[in-house]
Amino acid sequence: MNLYDKGDQLYYEQKFSEAANVFMECIELEVDKIDSMNYLGCCELQLGNYEKAHHWFDQAMVFSPEWGRLYSNKSRVFMKQGDFSKAAEYLYQSLELNDEDEDTLYYLGVFYESQDKLEKAREAYLASLEINPNQPETILNYGIVEVRLGHIEEGKKQFKSLMNWEGYETYAYWNLTCVYKADKQYSKALECLNSYISLNNDVDEEANDLLKELQQLL
């Protein structure tokens, strides 16, 4: 495994500090330099070092000003900083460079959802999934938006589809639990919650409280 691939694997494993060190080494050795700058920016974003994240995305833009992903990644930083005006500006710049990038459309959905513009969020998530339907995180967000819009059956359909994705089963069961509880289908809600609990080693207080509530409602 080469140095860049090592960083990629560490990032996938969510070992962001270790990944950042590897990508810094890649930059110093000029190994996949621009991609490494982008990845390093993403590491800093995940670590909460927002100004450092901006720095690396800006540096990468110097070398690759037409790479739309850099603009959408900067927009993610601005969203974390609560600067939604700047976030929108960079998202639109990214789409101008490539309006068929599924990741940018996904983050556009995240942006609209944060602004409670649910119909626009729905459109963005759908557009992203039309380009690449194999995006569990986008499916999850799309399902949540559908439920918030009152399209309950479509939301449930999306959550159920996540049961086939390793690592996303818990999200599926948790959201189905909430949907069934809201619909007063307490037996189904309890069944989904038990599945959620069985998949989690550390069950949070919210899940335990919900378990007690559902048991009392039956």
C-alpha positions as CSV (number, residue, x, y, z in Angstrom):
1,M,0.0,0.0,0.0
2,N,1.5,3.3,-1.0
3,L,1.5,6.4,1.2
4,Y,-1.5,8.1,-0.3
5,D,-3.6,4.9,0.0
6,K,-2.5,4.5,3.6
7,G,-3.9,7.9,4.3
8,D,-7.1,7.1,2.4
9,Q,-7.6,3.9,4.5
10,L,-6.9,5.8,7.8
11,Y,-9.5,8.4,6.8
12,Y,-12.0,5.6,6.0
13,E,-11.4,4.2,9.5
14,Q,-12.1,7.7,10.9
15,K,-8.5,7.9,12.3
16,F,-8.4,11.6,11.2
17,S,-5.3,12.7,13.1
18,E,-3.2,9.8,11.8
19,A,-4.6,10.3,8.3
20,A,-3.7,14.0,8.5
21,N,-0.1,13.2,9.3
22,V,0.1,10.8,6.3
23,F,-1.4,13.4,3.9
24,M,1.0,16.1,5.2
25,E,3.9,13.7,4.4
26,C,2.4,13.2,0.9
27,I,2.3,16.9,0.4
28,E,5.9,17.3,1.5
29,L,7.0,14.5,-0.8
30,E,4.6,15.8,-3.6
31,V,2.8,12.5,-3.8
32,D,-0.7,13.1,-5.2
33,K,-0.2,16.6,-3.8
34,I,-3.5,18.2,-4.7
35,D,-5.6,15.2,-3.7
36,S,-3.6,15.1,-0.4
37,M,-4.3,18.8,0.2
38,N,-8.0,18.1,-0.3
39,Y,-7.9,15.1,2.0
40,L,-5.9,17.0,4.6
41,G,-8.6,19.8,4.6
42,C,-11.2,17.1,5.1
43,C,-9.2,15.7,8.1
44,E,-9.0,19.1,9.7
45,L,-12.7,19.6,9.1
46,Q,-13.5,16.4,10.9
47,L,-11.1,17.4,13.7
48,G,-12.9,20.7,14.1
49,N,-9.9,22.8,12.9
50,Y,-11.9,24.9,10.6
51,E,-9.3,27.6,9.7
52,K,-6.8,24.9,8.9
53,A,-9.4,23.2,6.7
54,H,-10.0,26.4,4.8
55,H,-6.2,26.8,4.4
56,W,-5.7,23.4,2.7
57,F,-8.7,23.8,0.4
58,D,-7.5,27.2,-0.6
59,Q,-4.0,25.9,-1.2
60,A,-5.4,23.1,-3.4
61,M,-7.5,25.7,-5.4
62,V,-4.3,27.5,-6.3
63,F,-3.2,24.4,-8.2
64,S,-6.7,23.2,-9.3
65,P,-9.1,26.1,-9.5
66,E,-11.7,24.2,-11.5
67,W,-12.0,21.2,-9.2
68,G,-15.5,21.6,-7.9
69,R,-15.0,19.3,-5.0
70,L,-12.8,21.8,-3.3
71,Y,-15.6,24.4,-3.3
72,S,-18.1,22.0,-1.9
73,N,-15.7,21.0,0.8
74,K,-15.2,24.7,1.7
75,S,-18.9,25.1,1.9
76,R,-19.0,22.2,4.4
77,V,-16.6,24.2,6.6
78,F,-18.7,27.3,6.4
79,M,-21.8,25.3,7.4
80,K,-19.9,24.0,10.5
81,Q,-19.0,27.6,11.2
82,G,-22.6,28.8,10.8
83,D,-21.8,31.0,7.9
84,F,-24.6,29.8,5.6
85,S,-24.3,32.7,3.2
86,K,-20.7,31.7,2.4
87,A,-21.7,28.0,2.4
88,A,-24.3,28.7,-0.3
89,E,-21.9,30.8,-2.3
90,Y,-19.3,28.0,-2.5
91,L,-21.9,25.3,-3.2
92,Y,-23.2,27.2,-6.2
93,Q,-19.6,27.8,-7.4
94,S,-19.1,24.0,-7.2
95,L,-22.2,23.3,-9.2
96,E,-21.2,25.8,-11.8
97,L,-18.0,23.8,-12.3
98,N,-19.8,20.4,-12.2
99,D,-23.6,20.2,-11.9
100,E,-23.5,16.4,-12.0
101,D,-21.4,15.8,-8.9
102,E,-23.4,13.6,-6.5
103,D,-21.4,14.8,-3.5
104,T,-22.0,18.4,-4.2
105,L,-25.7,17.8,-4.7
106,Y,-25.8,15.8,-1.4
107,Y,-24.2,18.8,0.5
108,L,-26.7,21.1,-1.3
109,G,-29.4,18.9,0.3
110,V,-27.7,19.2,3.7
111,F,-27.6,23.0,3.3
112,Y,-31.2,23.3,2.4
113,E,-32.2,20.9,5.2
114,S,-30.3,23.1,7.7
115,Q,-32.4,26.0,6.4
116,D,-35.7,24.0,6.7
117,K,-36.2,24.3,3.0
118,L,-37.3,20.7,2.8
119,E,-38.7,20.6,-0.7
120,K,-35.4,22.0,-2.1
121,A,-33.5,19.5,0.1
122,R,-35.6,16.7,-1.3
123,E,-34.9,17.8,-4.9
124,A,-31.1,17.9,-4.2
125,Y,-31.0,14.5,-2.6
126,L,-33.0,13.0,-5.4
127,A,-30.8,14.6,-8.0
128,S,-27.7,13.1,-6.2
129,L,-29.3,9.7,-6.1
130,E,-30.2,9.8,-9.8
131,I,-26.5,10.2,-10.5
132,N,-25.4,7.5,-8.1
133,P,-28.1,5.5,-6.2
134,N,-25.5,3.7,-4.1
135,Q,-25.2,6.4,-1.4
136,P,-26.4,5.2,1.9
137,E,-25.9,8.6,3.7
138,T,-27.9,10.3,1.0
139,I,-30.6,7.7,1.2
140,L,-30.8,8.2,4.9
141,N,-31.1,12.0,4.7
142,Y,-33.6,11.7,1.8
143,G,-35.7,9.3,3.9
144,I,-35.7,11.7,6.9
145,V,-36.7,14.6,4.7
146,E,-39.6,12.6,3.2
147,V,-40.9,11.8,6.7
148,R,-40.6,15.5,7.7
149,L,-42.6,16.4,4.6
150,G,-45.3,13.9,5.6
151,H,-44.4,11.3,2.9
152,I,-44.2,8.5,5.5
153,E,-44.4,5.5,3.3
154,E,-41.6,6.8,1.1
155,G,-39.5,7.5,4.1
156,K,-40.0,4.0,5.5
157,K,-39.1,2.6,2.1
158,Q,-35.8,4.4,2.2
159,F,-35.0,3.4,5.7
160,K,-35.8,-0.2,5.0
161,S,-33.4,-0.1,2.0
162,L,-30.6,0.8,4.4
163,M,-30.8,-2.5,6.1
164,N,-28.7,-3.9,3.2
165,W,-25.9,-1.5,3.9
166,E,-23.3,-2.5,6.5
167,G,-22.9,0.2,9.1
168,Y,-26.3,1.8,8.3
169,E,-28.6,-0.8,9.8
170,T,-28.7,1.0,13.1
171,Y,-29.8,4.3,11.4
172,A,-32.6,2.3,9.6
173,Y,-33.9,0.7,12.8
174,W,-33.8,3.9,14.8
175,N,-35.6,6.0,12.2
176,L,-38.2,3.3,11.7
177,T,-38.7,3.1,15.5
178,C,-39.5,6.9,15.5
179,V,-41.8,6.6,12.5
180,Y,-43.8,3.7,13.9
181,K,-44.0,5.3,17.3
182,A,-45.4,8.6,15.8
183,D,-47.9,6.4,13.9
184,K,-48.8,4.7,17.3
185,Q,-47.7,1.3,15.9
186,Y,-46.0,0.6,19.2
187,S,-45.4,-3.2,18.6
188,K,-43.5,-2.5,15.4
189,A,-41.7,0.4,17.0
190,L,-40.6,-1.8,19.9
191,E,-39.5,-4.5,17.4
192,C,-37.3,-2.0,15.5
193,L,-35.9,-0.6,18.7
194,N,-34.9,-4.0,20.0
195,S,-33.1,-4.6,16.7
196,Y,-31.4,-1.2,17.1
197,I,-30.3,-2.1,20.6
198,S,-29.0,-5.6,19.6
199,L,-26.7,-3.9,17.0
200,N,-25.2,-1.4,19.4
201,N,-22.7,-2.3,22.1
202,D,-23.3,1.0,23.9
203,V,-26.9,1.9,24.1
204,D,-27.5,5.6,24.8
205,E,-29.9,7.0,27.4
206,E,-32.4,8.2,24.8
207,A,-32.8,4.6,23.5
208,N,-33.2,3.2,27.0
209,D,-35.8,5.9,27.8
210,L,-37.7,5.1,24.6
211,L,-37.6,1.4,25.4
212,K,-39.3,2.0,28.7
213,E,-41.8,4.3,27.1
214,L,-42.8,1.8,24.4
215,Q,-43.0,-1.1,26.9
216,Q,-45.4,1.0,29.0
217,L,-47.5,1.9,25.9
218,L,-48.1,-1.8,25.0
